[in-house]
């Protein structure tokens, strides 16, 4: 597992998601651990190294 830190697009707090580096491309929804709003995360790995990470708000 790979822990990636980023800023929540809703509350601007620094949070982290655990990403499975054995899966080359993944998109999933997880709630912010601070404000509980849903965040869609997209991650791409190459040789288990994170090469792309993007988040999207899903509404409040």
N, CA, C and O atoms as a GROMACS GRO file, in nm:
protein
  240
    1UNK      N    1   0.084  -0.119   0.000
    1UNK     CA    2   0.000   0.000   0.000
    1UNK      C    3   0.088   0.125   0.000
    1UNK      O    4   0.200   0.126   0.053
    2UNK      N    5   0.035   0.228  -0.061
    2UNK     CA    6   0.107   0.354  -0.077
    2UNK      C    7   0.020   0.465  -0.016
    2UNK      O    8  -0.094   0.482  -0.057
    3UNK      N    9   0.072   0.539   0.081
    3UNK     CA   10  -0.003   0.649   0.142
    3UNK      C   11   0.030   0.778   0.070
    3UNK      O   12   0.146   0.819   0.064
    4UNK      N   13  -0.074   0.842   0.015
    4UNK     CA   14  -0.055   0.967  -0.059
    4UNK      C   15  -0.126   1.081   0.013
    4UNK      O   16  -0.246   1.072   0.040
    5UNK      N   17  -0.053   1.186   0.044
    5UNK     CA   18  -0.107   1.303   0.114
    5UNK      C   19  -0.146   1.410   0.012
    5UNK      O   20  -0.076   1.431  -0.087
    6UNK      N   21  -0.258   1.478   0.039
    6UNK     CA   22  -0.305   1.585  -0.049
    6UNK      C   23  -0.401   1.674   0.030
    6UNK      O   24  -0.436   1.642   0.144
    7UNK      N   25  -0.443   1.784  -0.030
    7UNK     CA   26  -0.534   1.879   0.034
    7UNK      C   27  -0.677   1.850  -0.008
    7UNK      O   28  -0.706   1.838  -0.128
    8UNK      N   29  -0.767   1.839   0.089
    8UNK     CA   30  -0.909   1.816   0.061
    8UNK      C   31  -0.965   1.936  -0.018
    8UNK      O   32  -0.942   2.050   0.020
    9UNK      N   33  -1.039   1.910  -0.126
    9UNK     CA   34  -1.095   2.021  -0.205
    9UNK      C   35  -1.212   2.091  -0.136
    9UNK      O   36  -1.257   2.196  -0.184
   10UNK      N   37  -1.261   2.037  -0.027
   10UNK     CA   38  -1.373   2.098   0.045
   10UNK      C   39  -1.324   2.181   0.165
   10UNK      O   40  -1.354   2.300   0.175
   11UNK      N   41  -1.250   2.118   0.255
   11UNK     CA   42  -1.212   2.184   0.381
   11UNK      C   43  -1.067   2.231   0.382
   11UNK      O   44  -1.025   2.298   0.476
   12UNK      N   45  -0.990   2.197   0.280
   12UNK     CA   46  -0.851   2.238   0.260
   12UNK      C   47  -0.754   2.180   0.363
   12UNK      O   48  -0.639   2.223   0.371
   13UNK      N   49  -0.799   2.082   0.440
   13UNK     CA   50  -0.709   2.015   0.535
   13UNK      C   51  -0.624   1.913   0.461
   13UNK      O   52  -0.666   1.857   0.360
   14UNK      N   53  -0.503   1.890   0.511
   14UNK     CA   54  -0.420   1.785   0.451
   14UNK      C   55  -0.468   1.650   0.502
   14UNK      O   56  -0.478   1.627   0.622
   15UNK      N   57  -0.497   1.561   0.408
   15UNK     CA   58  -0.543   1.426   0.442
   15UNK      C   59  -0.463   1.328   0.356
   15UNK      O   60  -0.381   1.368   0.273
   16UNK      N   61  -0.488   1.199   0.377
   16UNK     CA   62  -0.420   1.100   0.295
   16UNK      C   63  -0.514   0.986   0.261
   16UNK      O   64  -0.608   0.956   0.335
   17UNK      N   65  -0.489   0.923   0.148
   17UNK     CA   66  -0.558   0.802   0.106
   17UNK      C   67  -0.454   0.692   0.094
   17UNK      O   68  -0.340   0.719   0.057
   18UNK      N   69  -0.493   0.570   0.126
   18UNK     CA   70  -0.408   0.455   0.100
   18UNK      C   71  -0.441   0.401  -0.038
   18UNK      O   72  -0.557   0.370  -0.067
   19UNK      N   73  -0.339   0.390  -0.123
   19UNK     CA   74  -0.357   0.345  -0.260
   19UNK      C   75  -0.287   0.210  -0.277
   19UNK      O   76  -0.181   0.186  -0.220
   20UNK      N   77  -0.347   0.124  -0.355
   20UNK     CA   78  -0.290  -0.007  -0.383
   20UNK      C   79  -0.197   0.005  -0.503
   20UNK      O   80  -0.242   0.013  -0.617
   21UNK      N   81  -0.067   0.006  -0.478
   21UNK     CA   82   0.031   0.027  -0.585
   21UNK      C   83   0.044  -0.094  -0.678
   21UNK      O   84   0.113  -0.085  -0.780
   22UNK      N   85  -0.021  -0.205  -0.646
   22UNK     CA   86  -0.016  -0.321  -0.735
   22UNK      C   87  -0.120  -0.312  -0.847
   22UNK      O   88  -0.119  -0.395  -0.938
   23UNK      N   89  -0.209  -0.212  -0.840
   23UNK     CA   90  -0.311  -0.190  -0.943
   23UNK      C   91  -0.266  -0.070  -1.026
   23UNK      O   92  -0.252   0.040  -0.973
   24UNK      N   93  -0.244  -0.091  -1.156
   24UNK     CA   94  -0.186   0.013  -1.241
   24UNK      C   95  -0.272   0.139  -1.250
   24UNK      O   96  -0.220   0.250  -1.240
   25UNK      N   97  -0.404   0.123  -1.270
   25UNK     CA   98  -0.496   0.237  -1.279
   25UNK      C   99  -0.616   0.210  -1.191
   25UNK      O  100  -0.674   0.102  -1.194
   26UNK      N  101  -0.654   0.310  -1.113
   26UNK     CA  102  -0.768   0.293  -1.022
   26UNK      C  103  -0.842   0.425  -1.002
   26UNK      O  104  -0.781   0.532  -0.997
   27UNK      N  105  -0.973   0.415  -0.991
   27UNK     CA  106  -1.059   0.528  -0.959
   27UNK      C  107  -1.157   0.480  -0.854
   27UNK      O  108  -1.221   0.376  -0.870
   28UNK      N  109  -1.169   0.556  -0.746
   28UNK     CA  110  -1.261   0.518  -0.640
   28UNK      C  111  -1.306   0.641  -0.563
   28UNK      O  112  -1.250   0.749  -0.580
   29UNK      N  113  -1.407   0.623  -0.480
   29UNK     CA  114  -1.462   0.733  -0.398
   29UNK      C  115  -1.435   0.702  -0.252
   29UNK      O  116  -1.460   0.591  -0.205
   30UNK      N  117  -1.385   0.802  -0.182
   30UNK     CA  118  -1.362   0.791  -0.038
   30UNK      C  119  -1.398   0.924   0.025
   30UNK      O  120  -1.380   1.029  -0.037
   31UNK      N  121  -1.449   0.921   0.148
   31UNK     CA  122  -1.484   1.043   0.219
   31UNK      C  123  -1.362   1.105   0.285
   31UNK      O  124  -1.272   1.034   0.330
   32UNK      N  125  -1.360   1.238   0.290
   32UNK     CA  126  -1.255   1.309   0.363
   32UNK      C  127  -1.266   1.270   0.510
   32UNK      O  128  -1.376   1.267   0.566
   33UNK      N  129  -1.152   1.241   0.572
   33UNK     CA  130  -1.154   1.202   0.713
   33UNK      C  131  -1.181   1.319   0.808
   33UNK      O  132  -1.205   1.298   0.927
   34UNK      N  133  -1.177   1.442   0.757
   34UNK     CA  134  -1.203   1.561   0.839
   34UNK      C  135  -1.346   1.610   0.823
   34UNK      O  136  -1.419   1.623   0.921
   35UNK      N  137  -1.388   1.637   0.698
   35UNK     CA  138  -1.520   1.697   0.675
   35UNK      C  139  -1.625   1.597   0.622
   35UNK      O  140  -1.742   1.632   0.609
   36UNK      N  141  -1.584   1.476   0.592
   36UNK     CA  142  -1.673   1.366   0.549
   36UNK      C  143  -1.736   1.384   0.411
   36UNK      O  144  -1.829   1.311   0.377
   37UNK      N  145  -1.690   1.479   0.331
   37UNK     CA  146  -1.742   1.496   0.196
   37UNK      C  147  -1.676   1.394   0.102
   37UNK      O  148  -1.560   1.358   0.121
   38UNK      N  149  -1.750   1.349  -0.001
   38UNK     CA  150  -1.697   1.247  -0.092
   38UNK      C  151  -1.598   1.305  -0.193
   38UNK      O  152  -1.619   1.411  -0.250
   39UNK      N  153  -1.488   1.231  -0.212
   39UNK     CA  154  -1.384   1.270  -0.306
   39UNK      C  155  -1.359   1.154  -0.400
   39UNK      O  156  -1.339   1.041  -0.356
   40UNK      N  157  -1.362   1.181  -0.531
   40UNK     CA  158  -1.326   1.080  -0.629
   40UNK      C  159  -1.177   1.092  -0.658
   40UNK      O  160  -1.128   1.197  -0.699
   41UNK      N  161  -1.105   0.984  -0.636
   41UNK     CA  162  -0.961   0.982  -0.658
   41UNK      C  163  -0.927   0.893  -0.776
   41UNK      O  164  -0.981   0.783  -0.790
   42UNK      N  165  -0.836   0.940  -0.860
   42UNK     CA  166  -0.784   0.860  -0.970
   42UNK      C  167  -0.633   0.854  -0.954
   42UNK      O  168  -0.567   0.957  -0.939
   43UNK      N  169  -0.580   0.733  -0.956
   43UNK     CA  170  -0.436   0.713  -0.940
   43UNK      C  171  -0.385   0.619  -1.048
   43UNK      O  172  -0.453   0.525  -1.089
   44UNK      N  173  -0.263   0.647  -1.093
   44UNK     CA  174  -0.197   0.560  -1.190
   44UNK      C  175  -0.056   0.531  -1.140
   44UNK      O  176   0.017   0.620  -1.096
   45UNK      N  177  -0.019   0.404  -1.148
   45UNK     CA  178   0.112   0.359  -1.106
   45UNK      C  179   0.186   0.298  -1.224
   45UNK      O  180   0.125   0.236  -1.311
   46UNK      N  181   0.317   0.316  -1.225
   46UNK     CA  182   0.404   0.251  -1.322
   46UNK      C  183   0.515   0.185  -1.242
   46UNK      O  184   0.592   0.253  -1.175
   47UNK      N  185   0.524   0.052  -1.249
   47UNK     CA  186   0.621  -0.023  -1.169
   47UNK      C  187   0.607   0.010  -1.020
   47UNK      O  188   0.707   0.027  -0.950
   48UNK      N  189   0.485   0.019  -0.974
   48UNK     CA  190   0.447   0.048  -0.836
   48UNK      C  191   0.493   0.186  -0.787
   48UNK      O  192   0.502   0.210  -0.667
   49UNK      N  193   0.521   0.276  -0.881
   49UNK     CA  194   0.554   0.414  -0.849
   49UNK      C  195   0.438   0.502  -0.895
   49UNK      O  196   0.394   0.491  -1.009
   50UNK      N  197   0.389   0.589  -0.807
   50UNK     CA  198   0.278   0.677  -0.841
   50UNK      C  199   0.323   0.777  -0.947
   50UNK      O  200   0.417   0.854  -0.924
   51UNK      N  201   0.255   0.777  -1.062
   51UNK     CA  202   0.291   0.868  -1.171
   51UNK      C  203   0.181   0.971  -1.199
   51UNK      O  204   0.204   1.069  -1.269
   52UNK      N  205   0.061   0.948  -1.144
   52UNK     CA  206  -0.051   1.041  -1.166
   52UNK      C  207  -0.148   1.027  -1.050
   52UNK      O  208  -0.179   0.916  -1.007
   53UNK      N  209  -0.195   1.142  -0.999
   53UNK     CA  210  -0.298   1.142  -0.895
   53UNK      C  211  -0.384   1.264  -0.914
   53UNK      O  212  -0.334   1.375  -0.929
   54UNK      N  213  -0.516   1.244  -0.915
   54UNK     CA  214  -0.609   1.355  -0.932
   54UNK      C  215  -0.731   1.330  -0.843
   54UNK      O  216  -0.771   1.216  -0.821
   55UNK      N  217  -0.788   1.439  -0.794
   55UNK     CA  218  -0.909   1.428  -0.712
   55UNK      C  219  -1.017   1.517  -0.773
   55UNK      O  220  -0.988   1.614  -0.843
   56UNK      N  221  -1.142   1.481  -0.744
   56UNK     CA  222  -1.257   1.556  -0.795
   56UNK      C  223  -1.363   1.562  -0.687
   56UNK      O  224  -1.391   1.462  -0.622
   57UNK      N  225  -1.422   1.678  -0.669
   57UNK     CA  226  -1.534   1.694  -0.577
   57UNK      C  227  -1.657   1.623  -0.634
   57UNK      O  228  -1.679   1.624  -0.755
   58UNK      N  229  -1.736   1.563  -0.548
   58UNK     CA  230  -1.860   1.499  -0.592
   58UNK      C  231  -1.984   1.569  -0.538
   58UNK      O  232  -2.094   1.516  -0.550
   59UNK      N  233  -1.967   1.685  -0.479
   59UNK     CA  234  -2.080   1.763  -0.428
   59UNK      C  235  -2.087   1.762  -0.278
   59UNK      O  236  -2.038   1.669  -0.212
   60UNK      N  237  -2.148   1.865  -0.224
   60UNK     CA  238  -2.161   1.876  -0.078
   60UNK      C  239  -2.299   1.843  -0.034
   60UNK      O  240  -2.329   1.846   0.085
   0.00000   0.00000   0.00000
